[in-house]
Amino acid sequence: MNSREEEEEEEKEEKEEEEWTMTLLPPTVEQQRRINEEIPPDPEMRKRDIIAIREWLSKQLHLPNHMDDNRLENFLFGCKNSVERCKLILERYFSVRTALPELFATRDPLSQEIQDCCDAIQYFVLPSLTVEGYRVTILRLNDTDVDKFSVQAISRRILMVQDIRLIEEPSLSNVMVIDLEGFTAVHLAKCSPTQTIVRRAMLAIQDSMPMRLYRVHFLHAPNFITNILNLFYPLLKEKLVDKFRVHTGGGEELYSYMDQEILPNEWGGKAGTFAELNGSLFYSFF
C-alpha cells in the first residue's frame, strides 16, 4: 500500500469513528423550558454551591478532589441542586469504587471482555430526549448464545457509560428500556441475585449515581417474567419497583410513552439502527 492509499485508509477510519461517536442532542427550547420548570436555573447560586462542595471535598482527605466544575455541576443538577444530597452521593460515588474493585478496577474498553460484551449485548443511549426532557437508555441481547452472556461484563459496561454521561451532560431523569427478546431461563440462571456480583452491581447503580429514574419498560416479557421480577424485588427500593412497566410486545409498546421518531429504526423510529447506536456508544469510551 502506497502513502496515498494509506492516507485514504486513515481518513476513512477517522470518518467512520466520527460517524460512530455518541452524540447526545441538547434539549429543544420546549424541553429546556420543562427542565427549567422542574429545576429552576440560578447561575449565581450554582457557582456558590460548587465552591461550597469543592471546599467540602478539600477537607475529605479520603476522597479525591479532581473533578472539574462542569462535572460537579452535573452531579449537583442530578441531585436537584441540593448541596447536602450532592455531598452524600459524591461520598458514595468514590467509596463504592474502593469497595467494589471487581466492577471498577479494570475498565479497559479494549479488553476482550468488554468487546465481547458489546457484540453480545447492545446497550446504548438514544440521541434525543423525550418530550419531558428525559434521557432513554436501551438494553437488549444481540446474540442469544448464553455462553456469551456475562453479568460482570455488562455491569462494568453500564457503570462505564454512566460515568461518560456524568461528563457529557446534566440529567433531569431517565427512562430504561430492557428488551427481553431472546432472554431465556438459562440467561436468568446466570444473573441470579444469589450471585454476589449482581447484588453489588445493583448497589452501585442505585445508591452512588446522581441520576434519577423515571420509568423502566420491559419489552417482549417472557412467560416467566414474574419469576424474574420476584427474584429482584428484594434488592430494589420500593419506589423503583413502582416505576416498572411490563409489556409482551416490542418497541411499538413505547409509542404511548414517548415520540416514536426518537426510537431506533427497528422500532419504527429515526434514531439509527441498533448496531449504529450500540457502536457509537462503544467509540465514546475513547
N, C-alpha and C positions, 0 to 999 in steps of 0.2 A: 504494500500500500504506500503510495507516494504522499508527500507532505500535504498536497491539496486535498487528497481523499481523506487523510487523517483529520484535517481541519473541518471538512464537511461532516465527518462522522461525529466529531466533538460537538459541532453546532447542533446536529440532530439530537444528540443525547441531552444537551442543555435545554433544547426546546421541549423535549419530552418531559424532562423533570419540571420545567416551568408549568407545563400543562397539568402535571400530576400534583403540583403543590396545593395543599389545602387552602382554600380561600373562604373565609367566613365573612359573608356580606354584612355590612353595617346595617343598623336599623333604618327603615324608611322614616319619613317625617312623622307619619301616624304612629308607627311602632315606638319611636322615640318619645312621642307625647304620652303614650300609655306607660312607658317605662318611667318617665319623669313623674307621672301621677302617683305611681307606687313608691318610688324612691326619689323624692324631690332633690334636684341638684343644688348644691351650695358650695361653690369652689373655695371660698374663703374658709368655711368650716372644715372642708375636706383637707385643706393644707394644714390647718391647726391639728386636726386629728392624726394626720400622717406624722407630723412632728412628735406628737404625744406617743404614738405607737413606736416610733423609732427610738425615742428616749427610753421607753419601757424595755425594748429589745436590748438596748445597750447595757441594761442592768441585769439582764438574764444571761449570766455567764455560761449557762448550759445550752443556750440556743445560739445559732448563727445569726449574724446581722448583715447579710449580704444582699438582701432583696432591694431592687431599685424602687423608686417611688411609684412607678406605673403598676408594678406587681402588687405592692402594698395597697394601692388604691383599689385594685380588683378584688383583693381579699376583703377590704373594708366594704365595698359595694355588695359583695356576696353575703356579708353579714348585716345588710340593710343599714349601713353607716353606724352600727353600734361598735364603739371602740372597745368596750369590755368583751363583747362577743368575739370581736376580731382577735383580741389577745388570747382568748381561750382556744380558738381554732388554730392560731399560729403555734401555740404550745403543743397542741395535739398533732398538728401537721409535721412538726420537726421530731417530736418524740416517737411517733409511730414508725418513722424511718429507722430509728435505732432499735426499736422493739421488734420489728419485722424485717430482718435482713433478707429473708427468702423472697420478699416482694420488692425490695428497694436496692439491695446491694449490687445486683447485676442488672443493668438496664441498657445493654448494648443492642441497638436496633438492627445491627448487622449479625447478631448471634443467630445460629441456626434455629434455635428455639423460637425466637420472635419471628423470623422469616417464615418458618413452617406454620406458625400460628396465623400470620397474615394470609397465607394461602388457604388454610383450612377454615378459618373463621373470619367473616367480614365484620368489621367494626369501624364505623365512621360517623362523622357529624355532618348534618345537612348544611349546605351553604347559607340558605335563607332561614330567617326566623319565622315563627308563627305570627299570626295577627297580633297576639298579645305581647310579642317580644320574647318568646321562649325559644331556646335552642333545642333541636331534636337530634338525638343520637340513636343509631340503629345497630343492633347486634344480630347476626344470623350465621348459620352454617353455610359455607361454600362447598365443603367436602364432608359428606356424612360418615366417612371412614372413622370409626371410633378410635382406632389407634392413633389418629392424627389430632384427636381432641384432648388438649392439655389445659386443665383448670389453672395450673400455676402460670402457664404462659399467657393466657387471656387475662388473668388477674393482673399480671405485671403490665401487660399492654394497656389495659384500661387505665391504670394508675399513671402510666407514662403520658397517655393522651390527656388526662385531666390536668397534669402539670403543664402541658403545652397550652391548654386553654386558659389556664391562670395567667399565662404570659400574654396571650393573644387578645383577650377581651374581658370586660366585666360581664357577669352572668346574672340576669334577673331571676330566671328559673329554667328548669329543664324538663324535657319530655323524653322518656326512654322507651324505645320500641324493641321488643325481643321477639324475633321471628323464630318460631319453634318448628318450622317445616324441616322434616328430616331428623328431628330430635327424637331419639328412642329411649326405651327404658334402660338400655345399656349405657347410653350417654349419661342418663340420670345417676346411674350407679357410680360413675366416675366422679361426679360432683356432689356426692352425698355430703350433707352437713356434718357427718361424723368425721370427715377429713379435716384436720386442723387448718389446712391451707384455706379452705372455704370460709371457715369461721373468721380467720384473721383478715382475709381479704374484705369481707363484708364489714368488719370493724373499721378497717382503714377507710373504706369508701363512705360509710355512714357518718363517722364521727370526726374526721380530720380534714374535710374539704369545705371551703366556703361556697358550696354550690347547693342551691335548693332544688328540690324535685317536685314538679307539679303533677306528673302523671306517669304511670308505667303501663304500656299496652303490650299484651301477649297476643301474637298472631299465630294462626294455624295451631291452636291449642289441641294437643292430643287428648285421647280419652282418659289418660292418666294425669291430666293437668292438676286435678285436686290433690293427687299424691305429691306432685312437685311442690305445690303451694303449702301443703300441710307440713312438709319437711322443713321448709324455710321459715315459716311463720315465727317459730320460737327465736330465730336470730334477728328478726326485724322489729323495728319500733312500730307500735300500733298505728301511728299517724302515717307511716309509709305503706302499710298494708291497705289502708283505706284508699290509697291512690291507684290501686291495681284495677285494670280493666282487661277482661279475658275475652278473646274473640276466636271463633273457629275458622273464620275466613282469612284472607290475605290482606295486602295493602289497601284494598278498597274499603276495608273496615275503618280506615283512618279518615276518610273523606268528611265525615261529620264532625271531626275534631280539629282538622287543620286544612288549609288550602291544598288541593290536590297537586297544584303545579310545583310546590316545594319538595315533593316526594321524588324518589328515584324513578327513572324511566320505566323500569319493570313494573312499577306500581301505578303507572299512568301519569307520572309527574314529568318534570323537565330539569331535574337537578343533575342528571347524569346517570350512567349505569352503576350497578352495584360495584363492578370491577373498577371503574374510574374513581368512584368515591372512596373505596377502600384503598386504592393505590395512592390517591392524593394524600391521605392521612399518613400513610407509611412514609412518604417522602418528607413529611413535615417533621419527622424525627431528626433530620439532618440540618 
